[in-house]
Amino acid sequence: MKRDKWLLALGLAVAVGLGVSTLHAASIIDEWASVKAPPAPTLRPVIVDSKTYALLVIDMVKETCNEKERPRCVDTIVPLVKLLGEARAKGVTVIYSLGPRGKDIVEGLAPKSGEPVVKSGADKFINTDLEKILKDKGITSLIVVGTLANGGVFYTASEAALRGFNVAVPVDGMSSPNLNTLYTEQYTAWHLANAPAFGGRMTLTKIDMIKF
């Protein structure tokens, strides 16, 4: 009994010494309702070098990018058509991906002859030759857009950064489905901006802040 009391006292002393409040709940679940969103990440301009940049368009297919399933995705189509046109006009490499659902890329964003298309799950580097395509073309930086924000965009952008590529993600060029849409896009943006493993290779931006 004395030993148990001594251990308890020691634990409390260590907690106080580390500045840890003993009033904290056991887990984030217990404190879920009290969590407040942090400030929005800073968006930064991106200057594109057409020789070393590629634009990667993630899973923008008619089967899912529609008013019923992903109205937020539909809202990104016109801005992405503009971005795509500017990229092509400057000779930027454009690469597309398809996911498990759908194969008909939305009107205005369809690949042109010679533009590669890879097919995979959320991480477009898995079981594809995406990295080889990029390295063979001398690509060192990516602009990643498309849907889902917390799926293909997040996992592919993250993996690209982990593989040593510089990555720019325009927050108005990614989208999520109807369920918890705004929160999904918010936490995706926050994670991309703050994950420590990316080593400064991740940039959040907006489409009109990308200059060719």
Residue, then its C-alpha position, 0 to 999 in steps of 0.5 A: m500500500k505504501r509503495d502504491k501511494w509512493l508511486l502515485a505521488l511520484g507520478l503526480a510530481v512528474a506530471v507537475g514537473l512536465g507541466v502536464s495537467t492532471l485534469h486532462a481527459a483520458s483521450i481526444i474522444d473525451e475532449w472532442a467537443s471542446v476542440k477549436a480549429p487552429p488558424a488557417p494555414t498560410l497560402r503561398p504563391v507558386i512560380v512554375d518552371s515548365k521543365t521541372y513541374a508537373l500537374l497531377v489531376i486526381d480522379m476527376v471522373k463523371e461517376t463521382c464528380n457530380e452534383k449528387e455525390r460531390p457538389r464541391c468537386v463540380d465547383t472546382i471544374v471551371p477553375l481547374v479547366k483554367l489551370l489546365g489550359e495555362a499549364r498546357a500553354k506553357g508546356v507543363t507535363v500533365i498527368y492524370s489518375l483514375g481510382p477504383r470508381g469511374k473512368d470517364i474524366v469530366e468534360g474540359l479536363a480530359p487528357k490529350s494524346g500523350e498525357p499519361v494516365v495511371k490507375s490506383g487507389a488513394d496513393k497513386f504511386i502504389n502499383t503504378d509507374l508514376e514515379k518513373i514517369l516523373k523522373d524520366k521527364g526530369i520532374t522535381s515538383l508537382i501541383v496536385v489537384g482533384t478529389l478526394a481531398n482526404g483520399g487521392v489528393f492527400y495520400t498522393a501529395s504526401e507520398a510525393a513529398l516523402r519521395g523527395f518531390n516538392v508539392a503544391v496543393p491549391v486548396d480551391g482545387m481539391s474537394s470532398p463528398n457531402l459527408n462532413t465536407l468542410y471539416t474534411e477539407q479543413y483537416t486535410a489542408w491543416h495536415l498537409a501544412n503541418a505534418p513534420a515528415f514533409g521537410g518543407r517540401m509541401t506548399l498550400t496555395k490557391i489556383d490564382m496564386i500559381k504563376f506560369 
